[in-house]
């Protein structure tokens, strides 16, 4: 996986995974935010739409480990 990237076709699966893990999420705000995710420190991590890479979303640095866990869980389940 490229650092800070979430493939656009994985967004719905990511939301379902968050639900299974009981991690709160909500729609993004503004033109580029796609999703906001509650982080353990009480802040909200953000998934952003990208102009330069239309097939991927960018995530904020505090969400990197969360996205990596999601990707790894999907690799392990195959």
N, C-alpha and C positions, 0 to 999 in steps of 0.2 A: 504494500500500500504506500502511496506517496504521502509524505508528511502533510498533515492538515487537510487532507482531502477525503470527501465522502462522495461516492458515485451517486449521481442523481437517481438512478433506478433502484437504489438501496434505501431511499428516504422512508418509504412506507414500512419497510422491514425494520429500519432503525427505530421508528416510532413504536412499532409493536414490541420490539425488544425492550425499549424503555418502559413500556407498560408492564411487561412481564417482570422487570426488575423493580417495579414500583418507583420509578424515577419520574418526577413531574416534568411535564413539558407543555409549552403553549405556542401559539402562532407567533411568528416574528413580527417586528414592527418596521415600518418604513419600506422603502423600495427594494432593499437588498437583503434584509433579514428574512430567512425562510422559517426558522424555528428557534425557540429559546428553550434551554434545558436547565433545570435546577441542578446546581452543583453542591457537593457536600459542605462547602464553605458558606453557603447561604446566598451566593451570587448566581447569576444566570449566565450560562455559556450560550454562544450564538452560532448558528449555522448560517452562512452567508452564500448568496448566489454569486457566481463569478462571471464576469464578462469575458475574460481572456481564456477561460477553459470551460466552455459551455456544457461539458459532460460531467463536471464535478462541482461540488459545493466546498467552500472553505469553512473550517471550524476554528474557533478561537483556541489559543494555546492551552488553556485549562481543560479543554474538552478532548485534547489529543488522546489521552489514555482511555477515555470512555469510548471513543470511536475505534481505537485499536482493539479494545475488549470485544466490541460488537463484531468487528471483522473477524477476529480470532474465533469467536463463538460460532460464526457461520462456517468457517473453515473446518472447525472440529466436528460440526454436525453432519458434514458430507461424507 
